[in-house]
Every structure is written in structure tokens, then in C-alpha cells.
């Protein structure tokens, strides 16, 4: 069956078309047309001037709607994956915490039982447990351990592991970069006190990603530029960015988008279970968290504990702060993520790409979300 989305503003990397139409067939984009040359279709969706963009890719999300992936509940996985559609997310990496291996295995088993009715879950993101014990942030220090590729292999046998975030300076950290690359897994550094020299040792072994940039990593300093400097200096390094204006100030958001190509910036939510929920008390990895005014902080110590950010709001924040054109900013919502992880067929609205599409209002509200050409969310 052929579906035609007509009368939309089409925004894709380096492309901004008014009065465009998108033809979908067999779950893929079959063609892009102007208003003057519309093809025939079995079904027509009038976008009524809405902006069509590639479906968002969130590579760092712990939970939503009072569920955390690490609850290891199939119902939780199904709920999070469906509710993320309301953010325009069509591809999601369930993200774990620093927990015992048995708990991580249970989490991956629950993801493996996902019913597939929400967004796509091509693999998981292990945040920890191989982090610096002095940089735990909201991770539970009781379960921190040294890098161990054999543990990753065991988890990968349960459900595909696409990304591992760890501290490259820990014993065996640089070797883990190479071992992960050999397994087809993306290594990323975070919760780390690495010097720039230690980053370069990992870089030589395949490290090209930094998770939740600027948070729980060595800051920029004039005697050692640390991990923040590494992300800014090296054009080929992909960074995750939590643009909620809490984890990252508006001035820092402006600076990073001025210095770094949007095609290497990945907007993420880093959302915890309180996303989509009211203020109150929640947990993250067994640690009590207080959410007030949208900010999630550990009850003890007050460290930021993930976020309640939704991806369409992150995009709106960046658009308002930077005033960059959407055809540039769209690179940071799906294209960069696809490139960083080697995910084929997503990140652009072009013939041959998957028909993963979000339709947005001018205010960046999600109107419709399509996965493989199927409308799975309508406001």
C-alpha cells in the first residue's frame, strides 16, 4: 500500500522544502515531491503545513511514565517505548545503570520481550558499570567495577548491546575501546576523570563518543583540556547533549553549537522514570530522587539524577538559543545518532530511507509520529 503525506514542510539534513509531499511504500520513503507533481496513493495524509522531520533517535534514556528499564518489567519496556512516540522518538536505546550483572541481564531479557508496538529498540546502551568511582554522580557506587569485556559479551548474547559508556582511564579502559569496536559496539566515555592524554589513548583504540557531554567528565582547563576539550577540539568525536538548560546552561549550548558541527552533536533526553510525570519523589538505580520544577536531583547530596526532558523540547530549546536553521539542527536529532552507531536507513527523509517521520507544529509540539510508515501516535 502506498501512503502520501502531502502539504508539509520537509526538513532533513541540509534540506528545507516548502509544500512538499512524501510517498511511502513498504515502510520506506519511495519519493519526495513538490505540490505541483503529486503521485497517486492508496491513502493520503494532509499535513496541513506541519513540519516533517526524520523521527528522533534517543540513544540515552532510562525511563518514562514512572517506569525505568532497569525495573526489568516487560510492561515497563512496552510503556516507555509507546510513550516516547509522543516525543517524536522512533528509535530508542534503553539505557541501563551501574548495577550487578544479574540485574543488567534481567533488564536485557525484559527488553528482548518487547511487543514492538512503540518505537524501535535496535539495542541497548550500557551506562556503567565500568566507571570512575570518584565520578559516580547519580550512579550507585556500590556496584562500580573494572572494565570487563566478557561481561559485555554475556549481556550482548541476551540482547544486542550497541553502546557502552565507561571511564577510559580505568585499568583496561583503553583496551576495552578496541575490544568493543571489534564486537561492533560503540565505546563512549563518561563518569570519568580522564586527562586529555588518557582520552587520546582511547581515541587511538577507537573511542569516538562522549556521553552526556560536560556532565561527570573532566572540564576544560588551560593546562589540560580534559574530556570537554576533547569533544570540542576533535571534529570526528560525537557528543551526547542534554539541552534542558539545567545540565547545560544556555550559554554553553550556544558555544557548543557554534564550535562543533551539528552532525556530531546528539540531542538526548537522559530521562529517568519521572519524565512525563508530576513533581514528587522517585528512584534511580535504587537511590531516592526528588523532582521539582522539572529538575531531578538525588535526595541526598542534590546531584542531578537524569532528567525529565523530552526530545522535542530539547530541539525547541536549541532552536531558540542558537537561531540556527532547522536543516542544520535536524542533524542533531537523528542523523548524528545514526552515524555514531552505524544505524542504516534512518536520519534523513530521502528515497530509500525508512519512513520514520515526526510531524511537528511551529511550536515544536508533536502532531504525529510514524514508524515504518505506520502512524503510531497522534496528538
GIRA-V430460 format. One record per run of one state. SS is the DSSP state (~ for helix, > for strand, _ for the rest). FROM is the first residue (numbers start at 1). LEN is the number of residues. Records with the same first field share a line. If there is no record, write none. Layout:
BEGIN
SS=FROM-LEN + FROM-LEN
END
This chain:
BEGIN
_=1-1 + 13-2 + 26-2 + 35-8 + 47-4 + 55-1 + 62-1 + 65-2 + 72-2 + 88-1 + 96-5 + 113-7 + 121-3 + 128-13 + 144-5 + 157-4 + 167-6 + 183-3 + 190-6 + 204-5 + 211-15 + 234-4 + 242-8 + 260-2 + 268-3 + 272-8 + 285-2 + 293-2 + 299-5 + 305-2 + 308-3 + 323-3 + 333-2 + 342-12 + 355-2 + 361-5 + 372-2 + 379-1
>=2-11 + 15-11 + 28-7 + 43-4 + 51-4 + 56-6 + 63-2 + 67-2 + 89-7 + 120-1 + 124-4 + 161-6 + 186-4 + 209-2 + 238-4 + 265-3 + 271-1 + 280-5 + 287-6 + 295-4 + 304-1 + 307-1 + 354-1 + 357-4 + 366-6 + 374-5
~=69-3 + 74-14 + 101-12 + 141-3 + 149-8 + 173-10 + 196-8 + 226-8 + 250-10 + 262-3 + 311-12 + 326-7 + 335-7
END
